[in-house]
């Protein structure tokens, strides 16, 4: 496949290989040359062998062939009338390899401060910090001009609204005869399951049981969701006061009447201690008590929208009864989490775009319910046409997204993930950025709808006049089509963009564009697969730190080199090390390494 003039600019230093047979007298141009991006696959397939004597593309452009040359043949000096002389550029001494689909983390920064000094901070050199008077020539002859004007109070924090999440200590839970919270113990009326199941005709039955941390080596049906118990005490979602039960979560599992697991691409039934990545944002923590709500829904309804939704709706009836008790429970407050929606004018304006499932069937989410992480009163993004909907960071952190999706367990962002989304936390607290909001956009099933929805995102990003954005997606495959479209919508408007997704081996991108040059990998499976461990390969704190630093680099114009062709976790760990993060701990057949 010959390359275009645009592609040519990025491959001048790569080997020059003819894409097709060329005859004597041909003048070499872009249309004669094979795309270097395909070399590795061709070598693996035995179609191409590179030569140490091959010239580079910039050396052969415009030269004339002295003899006929076959396709996929390296161009050497003996077949040309001339060789272009090129300048040798010194190799940079401080580079970092990219992650699978292009991530480069460079931890240096330069900016002009309000004291008319240039501040250079290079973490790679263990905190070397230099202050240089503006106008002084730097190494290499670069002259940094003085700013035309210094904005007063640049980056000053302005709090728009405040949310306080009070984490209430819960030490035990049981199924009893009444629903109450006393002395840190939740008791649930066992008879409530019949009333809850009656909330939706597609729900055949519900059962409840309590699983303590030491009891997790127990069989479970597929995990549909992990949901916190949280309730509003004052104000609306995103402001005021919310109580969160600490030390306990609900876990929804489900099958239909025939015993078919309510799942799509992969199912997480099995021993519970092996089927959840404890401690990840969407999962139960190591010492959490799990209240398991198991739903049986109507035959053949598992792959429809109403079926899985019925299970979530009926479970929410039970959780609401506990919320009502939590509102009036005056228990021990373990900690108060203060969340602020802030603006830092003068700092780079950024948004987080979260592509959520919206392909119908079991691919849906509830947005902005009446209670944190709830169902009642919310709207499904599929019913909203999957168009981009902007939320404040506090609304996301206050449980404005309830996950209904039953996609592959490892890459699924469950309800608990959203209420403590690491990227929202990281961007909101970063004093160098001005987080405008969080954009939720659904992933339609039909390609024409995907493009239409993505174009609406592009218009929104342009209207927000942002300086950069991070775009994430859960799952892989079909929704990667939208994901790349979203990146393109930002890129073609000149907006620096970073993509975050599971790709690795199984989820390798099948589409791409010229703007997908900064991508952060979420995979935590040793083989690079969807491993059916709930919440395994999603955004973690480490992923968020790398993505935010990558966005800063992109906005600062730091060059991002082409990523290795194949996913390599060693590259991720090198980037983690540069940022002072621990190595990524991968799972091998469900075992942590």
Secondary structure, 3 states (H helix, E strand, C coil): CECCHHHHHCCCCCECEECCCECCCCECCHHHEECHHHHHHHHHCCCCCCCCCCCEHHHHCCCEECCCECCCCECCHHHECCCCCCCCCCCCCCCCCCECCCECCCCEEEEECCCCEEEEEEHHHCCEEEEEECCCECHHHCECCCCCCCCCCCCCEEEEEEEEEEEEECCEEEEECCCEEECCEEEEECCHHHHHHCCCCCEEEEEEEEECHHHCCCEECCEEEEECCEEEEECCCCCEEEEEEECEEEEEEEEECCCCECCCCCCCCEEHHHCECCCCCCCCCCCCEEEEEEEEECCCCCCCHHHHHHHHHHHHHHHHHHHHHHHHCCCCEEEEEEEEEEEECCCEEEEEEEEEECCECCECEEECCCCCCCCCCCEECCCCCCCCEEECHHHHHCCCEEECCCCCHHHCCCHHHHHCCHHHHHHHHCCCEEEEEEEEEEECCCHHHHHHHHHHHHHHHHHHCCCEEEEEECCCCHHHHHHHHHHHHHHCCCCEEEEEECCCCCCCCCCCCCCCCCEEECCCECCCCCCCCECCCCCCHHHHHHHHHHHHHHHCCCCCCCCCCCCCHHHHHHHHHHCCCCCCCCEECCEEC
